[in-house]
Amino acid sequence: MMKPPNVKSVFPLHRESKEKVKLPDEFQNAKKLVIVNAESNRGDDLLSDILHKEFLFSLITKLTVDADVRVVLIAHDTLQPPVQDRVHTIHTEDSVEKVKFELTNIDQKAVWLGSCTQRNLISAIGNHKIPMVGYAKNSHSTDQNTQKYNCNKLLEFNVGLPVELNEGQTIDNGATVKAIKFFIDDSGKDQVKFIRQHVKAFGGVLDE
């Protein structure tokens, strides 16, 4: 896909985060971890906690059916998800690339869920070196935009999976769960290993 003229560059992807967050031991040591960015500072976004909290709660319920899965939800402090042992909520209004989790369990299968914004790509792939499952606004339109361009790059550089929206531009819950499970189950283990060991900067700088 050619880069549209209105699309800003996401490079360099890696940026130093200002706030390092240590997760509770249960989440730090979990076999499978899903980080969901509910876009607290983007009220019109596809995963915004303001517009899509019922989708978020339903998604979390489906994911945590697996006893090995723990979910970290990044959201505004107005979002209060149902209390679940397998969900840890981080309340913040900061841009998400300013938050970095200390993921020290090298055997953990982790994935980042969010819209294909530059900030999510920076956070997931650049700062945390984990794959991303992403969405793009107006994905069925022939017009190009930054999110569609970024989602295409997830596939091009083998660092994640985009999920197509329904015809009404709503998020497909089942397709999202399937994409996430690709990474936290065994299917995507080679892709996860590649990201953690080789990707220095999204878009091209790889270790030899």
TORVO-470954 format. One record per residue (C-alpha): residue number from 0; residue in one letter; z negated, y negated, x. Coordinates in pm, 1 decimal. Example, Ala and Ser with C-alpha at 12.3 -4.5 7.8 and 13.67 -1.06 7.14 Angstrom:
<nodes>
<node 0, "A", <-780.0, 450.0, 1230.0>>
<node 1, "S", <-714.0, 106.0, 1367.0>>
</nodes>
This chain:
<nodes>
<node 0, "M", <0.0, 0.0, 0.0>>
<node 1, "M", <96.2, -339.5, 135.7>>
<node 2, "K", <-184.2, -590.0, 162.0>>
<node 3, "P", <-151.2, -841.4, -125.5>>
<node 4, "P", <-148.9, -1207.1, -16.7>>
<node 5, "N", <-468.2, -1280.2, -211.7>>
<node 6, "V", <-663.4, -998.8, -44.8>>
<node 7, "K", <-909.7, -1091.0, 224.3>>
<node 8, "S", <-960.2, -873.9, 529.7>>
<node 9, "V", <-1264.5, -646.6, 536.8>>
<node 10, "F", <-1266.1, -620.3, 915.6>>
<node 11, "P", <-1479.3, -584.9, 1111.4>>
<node 12, "L", <-1658.0, -353.5, 875.3>>
<node 13, "H", <-1979.5, -313.9, 1070.9>>
<node 14, "R", <-2229.3, -596.7, 1039.2>>
<node 15, "E", <-2593.2, -611.0, 1132.0>>
<node 16, "S", <-2810.6, -582.2, 825.1>>
<node 17, "K", <-3103.4, -818.6, 797.1>>
<node 18, "E", <-3336.2, -600.3, 592.8>>
<node 19, "K", <-3409.1, -243.3, 701.6>>
<node 20, "V", <-3554.7, -27.6, 429.5>>
<node 21, "K", <-3742.1, 296.3, 491.9>>
<node 22, "L", <-3709.6, 533.5, 200.0>>
<node 23, "P", <-4000.3, 746.2, 79.0>>
<node 24, "D", <-4025.1, 1076.5, 266.4>>
<node 25, "E", <-3902.8, 1274.2, -33.3>>
<node 26, "F", <-3577.7, 1077.7, -32.2>>
<node 27, "Q", <-3551.6, 1057.8, 345.9>>
<node 28, "N", <-3573.5, 1437.1, 369.4>>
<node 29, "A", <-3369.6, 1522.4, 60.1>>
<node 30, "K", <-3078.3, 1758.9, 104.9>>
<node 31, "K", <-2851.5, 1537.2, -106.0>>
<node 32, "L", <-2873.6, 1159.7, -150.8>>
<node 33, "V", <-2671.4, 931.7, -380.8>>
<node 34, "I", <-2702.3, 555.0, -329.4>>
<node 35, "V", <-2589.2, 357.5, -634.5>>
<node 36, "N", <-2527.7, -15.6, -605.0>>
<node 37, "A", <-2572.4, -164.8, -951.2>>
<node 38, "E", <-2422.4, -497.1, -838.9>>
<node 39, "S", <-2720.8, -719.5, -914.9>>
<node 40, "N", <-2547.1, -1030.0, -783.4>>
<node 41, "R", <-2215.3, -966.3, -965.8>>
<node 42, "G", <-2280.7, -977.3, -1338.8>>
<node 43, "D", <-1916.3, -913.1, -1430.0>>
<node 44, "D", <-1871.6, -612.8, -1204.0>>
<node 45, "L", <-1783.8, -262.4, -1321.1>>
<node 46, "L", <-2121.8, -121.9, -1219.4>>
<node 47, "S", <-2323.9, -428.3, -1310.6>>
<node 48, "D", <-2673.5, -338.3, -1424.5>>
<node 49, "I", <-2635.2, -613.2, -1685.8>>
<node 50, "L", <-2335.7, -457.1, -1859.7>>
<node 51, "H", <-2352.8, -88.3, -1777.7>>
<node 52, "K", <-2715.5, 20.5, -1770.9>>
<node 53, "E", <-2660.2, 299.5, -2025.5>>
<node 54, "F", <-2382.0, 440.0, -1808.0>>
<node 55, "L", <-2607.1, 417.9, -1502.4>>
<node 56, "F", <-2893.5, 598.5, -1674.5>>
<node 57, "S", <-2661.3, 869.4, -1804.8>>
<node 58, "L", <-2505.4, 915.8, -1461.1>>
<node 59, "I", <-2844.3, 944.9, -1292.2>>
<node 60, "T", <-2955.3, 1204.2, -1548.5>>
<node 61, "K", <-2643.7, 1414.0, -1482.1>>
<node 62, "L", <-2684.7, 1394.0, -1103.5>>
<node 63, "T", <-3053.5, 1480.5, -1096.4>>
<node 64, "V", <-2999.0, 1802.8, -1288.5>>
<node 65, "D", <-2949.2, 1935.5, -935.7>>
<node 66, "A", <-3301.1, 1973.1, -798.2>>
<node 67, "D", <-3177.4, 1890.8, -446.2>>
<node 68, "V", <-3037.4, 1548.0, -543.9>>
<node 69, "R", <-3227.3, 1223.0, -502.8>>
<node 70, "V", <-3084.4, 891.3, -625.2>>
<node 71, "V", <-3149.0, 547.5, -477.5>>
<node 72, "L", <-3062.6, 272.8, -725.7>>
<node 73, "I", <-3008.3, -81.6, -594.0>>
<node 74, "A", <-3054.5, -318.5, -885.8>>
<node 75, "H", <-3191.0, -648.1, -1014.7>>
<node 76, "D", <-3560.8, -648.1, -1099.3>>
<node 77, "T", <-3473.1, -681.4, -1468.0>>
<node 78, "L", <-3334.4, -326.3, -1466.3>>
<node 79, "Q", <-3607.4, -73.8, -1530.1>>
<node 80, "P", <-3461.1, 276.9, -1536.0>>
<node 81, "P", <-3653.8, 558.8, -1700.5>>
<node 82, "V", <-3922.9, 686.5, -1466.8>>
<node 83, "Q", <-3797.0, 992.6, -1284.3>>
<node 84, "D", <-3940.4, 1166.7, -980.7>>
<node 85, "R", <-3594.5, 1196.8, -826.9>>
<node 86, "V", <-3498.9, 828.1, -857.1>>
<node 87, "H", <-3609.4, 545.8, -626.8>>
<node 88, "T", <-3521.0, 191.3, -735.5>>
<node 89, "I", <-3476.5, -94.6, -488.0>>
<node 90, "H", <-3498.5, -431.4, -661.3>>
<node 91, "T", <-3305.9, -703.5, -482.1>>
<node 92, "E", <-3088.4, -1004.7, -551.8>>
<node 93, "D", <-2945.2, -1009.9, -198.4>>
<node 94, "S", <-2591.8, -918.7, -107.4>>
<node 95, "V", <-2595.2, -547.2, -54.9>>
<node 96, "E", <-2466.1, -555.9, 303.6>>
<node 97, "K", <-2791.8, -723.7, 404.1>>
<node 98, "V", <-2985.0, -406.6, 317.7>>
<node 99, "K", <-2980.8, -105.1, 545.6>>
<node 100, "F", <-3156.6, 221.2, 476.7>>
<node 101, "E", <-3297.1, 419.6, 766.2>>
<node 102, "L", <-3109.6, 745.7, 712.0>>
<node 103, "T", <-3246.5, 964.5, 989.2>>
<node 104, "N", <-3186.5, 1310.6, 843.3>>
<node 105, "I", <-2862.8, 1416.6, 1012.3>>
<node 106, "D", <-2828.8, 1720.3, 784.5>>
<node 107, "Q", <-2851.5, 1513.8, 467.8>>
<node 108, "K", <-2539.6, 1493.3, 249.5>>
<node 109, "A", <-2523.9, 1132.9, 133.8>>
<node 110, "V", <-2270.4, 928.7, -62.2>>
<node 111, "W", <-2247.7, 565.5, -176.6>>
<node 112, "L", <-2134.5, 474.1, -529.6>>
<node 113, "G", <-2006.4, 126.5, -611.0>>
<node 114, "S", <-1707.6, -89.9, -686.7>>
<node 115, "C", <-1449.0, -120.1, -410.1>>
<node 116, "T", <-1574.9, -458.3, -298.8>>
<node 117, "Q", <-1576.4, -561.2, 62.8>>
<node 118, "R", <-1956.5, -564.1, 62.7>>
<node 119, "N", <-1981.0, -206.0, -59.1>>
<node 120, "L", <-1734.4, -84.5, 202.3>>
<node 121, "I", <-1926.9, -268.5, 471.4>>
<node 122, "S", <-2252.6, -114.5, 353.7>>
<node 123, "A", <-2141.5, 242.9, 293.3>>
<node 124, "I", <-1900.1, 310.5, 575.6>>
<node 125, "G", <-1981.8, 43.5, 830.3>>
<node 126, "N", <-2360.3, 21.4, 816.6>>
<node 127, "H", <-2458.7, 364.8, 689.6>>
<node 128, "K", <-2163.4, 582.6, 797.1>>
<node 129, "I", <-2150.4, 768.6, 469.0>>
<node 130, "P", <-1853.3, 822.5, 235.3>>
<node 131, "M", <-1800.3, 607.7, -70.0>>
<node 132, "V", <-1697.3, 679.4, -427.8>>
<node 133, "G", <-1550.8, 360.0, -567.4>>
<node 134, "Y", <-1385.1, 185.5, -859.7>>
<node 135, "A", <-1131.6, -92.6, -883.9>>
<node 136, "K", <-1103.3, -345.7, -1162.8>>
<node 137, "N", <-777.3, -330.4, -1358.2>>
<node 138, "S", <-683.5, -8.3, -1184.5>>
<node 139, "H", <-410.2, 64.9, -1439.3>>
<node 140, "S", <-241.8, -272.0, -1387.0>>
<node 141, "T", <58.8, -307.0, -1158.7>>
<node 142, "D", <-90.8, -625.8, -1015.4>>
<node 143, "Q", <-272.3, -596.7, -685.5>>
<node 144, "N", <-624.0, -715.3, -617.2>>
<node 145, "T", <-884.4, -675.4, -345.6>>
<node 146, "Q", <-1066.6, -386.8, -510.2>>
<node 147, "K", <-748.8, -183.1, -565.1>>
<node 148, "Y", <-645.5, -246.0, -205.5>>
<node 149, "N", <-987.5, -136.7, -76.9>>
<node 150, "C", <-994.5, 174.3, -295.8>>
<node 151, "N", <-658.2, 275.2, -152.9>>
<node 152, "K", <-804.5, 239.7, 197.0>>
<node 153, "L", <-1076.1, 493.4, 113.1>>
<node 154, "L", <-803.7, 754.9, 83.6>>
<node 155, "E", <-583.4, 622.5, 362.1>>
<node 156, "F", <-862.2, 641.9, 619.5>>
<node 157, "N", <-1026.7, 953.2, 475.7>>
<node 158, "V", <-1360.9, 782.2, 416.4>>
<node 159, "G", <-1413.6, 824.0, 42.7>>
<node 160, "L", <-1264.8, 876.1, -302.2>>
<node 161, "P", <-1157.3, 625.3, -569.1>>
<node 162, "V", <-1217.4, 710.4, -935.8>>
<node 163, "E", <-956.6, 600.5, -1186.8>>
<node 164, "L", <-1084.3, 407.5, -1488.3>>
<node 165, "N", <-1018.3, 510.3, -1845.4>>
<node 166, "E", <-742.2, 330.0, -2034.5>>
<node 167, "G", <-996.7, 88.0, -2175.9>>
<node 168, "Q", <-1108.6, -2.4, -1823.1>>
<node 169, "T", <-1434.1, 187.4, -1871.0>>
<node 170, "I", <-1589.3, 417.1, -1614.5>>
<node 171, "D", <-1536.7, 791.1, -1655.7>>
<node 172, "N", <-1878.9, 952.1, -1621.1>>
<node 173, "G", <-1749.9, 1305.1, -1571.0>>
<node 174, "A", <-1493.4, 1205.8, -1308.0>>
<node 175, "T", <-1759.9, 1008.5, -1122.8>>
<node 176, "V", <-1999.4, 1303.2, -1107.9>>
<node 177, "K", <-1716.4, 1528.5, -988.0>>
<node 178, "A", <-1624.2, 1287.9, -706.2>>
<node 179, "I", <-1986.3, 1252.6, -596.4>>
<node 180, "K", <-2037.2, 1628.6, -594.2>>
<node 181, "F", <-1734.1, 1665.2, -369.2>>
<node 182, "F", <-1938.0, 1501.1, -94.2>>
<node 183, "I", <-2289.9, 1625.4, -164.8>>
<node 184, "D", <-2177.5, 1983.6, -216.3>>
<node 185, "D", <-1985.2, 2171.6, 51.9>>
<node 186, "S", <-1631.4, 2056.3, -32.2>>
<node 187, "G", <-1643.3, 1728.3, 157.1>>
<node 188, "K", <-1863.4, 1829.3, 449.2>>
<node 189, "D", <-1587.0, 1787.2, 708.4>>
<node 190, "Q", <-1508.1, 1438.8, 579.8>>
<node 191, "V", <-1875.4, 1340.8, 596.1>>
<node 192, "K", <-1899.7, 1475.4, 950.8>>
<node 193, "F", <-1590.2, 1277.1, 1049.6>>
<node 194, "I", <-1734.6, 951.5, 915.9>>
<node 195, "R", <-2070.4, 996.1, 1085.5>>
<node 196, "Q", <-1929.8, 1095.0, 1422.6>>
<node 197, "H", <-1613.0, 890.2, 1462.3>>
<node 198, "V", <-1574.9, 587.5, 1239.5>>
<node 199, "K", <-1680.4, 270.3, 1420.0>>
<node 200, "A", <-1495.0, 14.4, 1213.5>>
<node 201, "F", <-1320.6, 78.1, 884.5>>
<node 202, "G", <-951.4, 37.1, 933.8>>
<node 203, "G", <-906.9, 178.8, 1269.5>>
<node 204, "V", <-1138.1, 186.4, 1567.9>>
<node 205, "L", <-1218.9, 552.6, 1626.4>>
<node 206, "D", <-1393.2, 736.8, 1905.4>>
<node 207, "E", <-1167.0, 936.0, 2130.8>>
</nodes>
